[in-house]
Amino acid sequence: MKFEPKPRGVLLDLDGTLIDGFGPIAWALNRTLAEFGRPRMTREEIVRHTGRGECSMISLFGDRREEAGRRFLEFHDRRLLDITPLPGAEALLRWLAEHEVPRAVVTSKSQSRAERQLAHLGWTGLLPLVIGLTPERRQKPDPHTLLLAAEALGCAPGELVMAGDGVGDMKAARRAGCYPLGVSGGFDADELRAAGAGDCVDGCPALRVWLECRLALPEAEGVE
């Protein structure tokens, strides 16, 4: 997938792309699994499981998924703020803000939890738009939240890069018509490309370099 002209903006996944938020997720999920008599999962298994984005609770808990989902969130909220920025993430966000690049976080985490985590990190002012899950929104790999973000930013989907570490991010980007940019982590570059990634980078510093080379920045267009 190629841009013609250059992309105007970027959509960013949260967990595994900008922050390490898997500590609370792993702790909560394993507490829930134990309570429901199911075997524990390693952190790597959980990262990959959540990164697929396809009804994770259904596959783990079957008919008891709603009950298990509520219990998971009860556990998760106890450690919601036990998160750390990934290397280069804040510098990336400050660079995007400095250049007034249209940008949004698009996450399959609930809207309220995503906002609380971003506020905890002091990033609220760097991210003018956060699209998380609500009862009316469908999670990735459905393109619904990406399309909502594009509309709110005033961009066509084809003018946006979707950067994420999960195969669900890449599938959602393809379905929405955004450029799928994989960020290697829980899935390697080959897996992300197989899910639809047009290109892959290794972490936020490399993501910034990729965007610097391709975004249609005002300076590049000769705008004062």
GIVEN-V76081 format. One record per backbone hydrogen bond with DSSP energy under -1.0 kcal/mol. NH is the residue of the N-H (numbers start at 1). CO is the residue of the C=O. Records with the same first field share a line. If there is no record, write none. Layout:
NH = CO + CO
This chain:
8 = 159
9 = 159
10 = 102
11 = 161
12 = 104
13 = 163
16 = 19
17 = 14
18 = 14
19 = 14
20 = 84
25 = 21
26 = 22
27 = 23
28 = 24
29 = 25
30 = 26
31 = 27
32 = 28
33 = 29
34 = 30
35 = 31
36 = 32
37 = 34
38 = 33
46 = 42
47 = 43
48 = 44
49 = 45
50 = 46
51 = 47
59 = 55
60 = 56
61 = 57
62 = 58
64 = 61
65 = 62
68 = 64
69 = 65
70 = 66
71 = 67
72 = 68
73 = 69
74 = 70
75 = 71
76 = 72
77 = 73
78 = 75
79 = 76
82 = 79
83 = 81
84 = 20
86 = 18
89 = 86
92 = 88
93 = 89
94 = 90
95 = 91
96 = 92
97 = 93
98 = 94
99 = 95
100 = 97
101 = 96
104 = 10
105 = 129
106 = 12
107 = 131
111 = 133
114 = 110
115 = 111
116 = 112
117 = 113
118 = 114
119 = 115
120 = 116
121 = 117
122 = 119
123 = 118
126 = 123
127 = 123
131 = 105
133 = 109
137 = 134
142 = 139
147 = 143
148 = 144
149 = 145
150 = 146
151 = 147
152 = 148
153 = 149
155 = 150
159 = 156
160 = 157
161 = 9
162 = 179
163 = 11
164 = 181
168 = 51
170 = 166
171 = 167
172 = 168
173 = 169
174 = 170
175 = 171
176 = 172
177 = 173
178 = 173
179 = 160
181 = 162
182 = 199
183 = 164
184 = 201
185 = 187
192 = 188
193 = 189
194 = 190
195 = 191
196 = 193
197 = 192
198 = 180
201 = 182
207 = 203
208 = 204
209 = 205
210 = 206
211 = 207
212 = 208
213 = 209
215 = 211
216 = 7
217 = 215
221 = 217
223 = 218
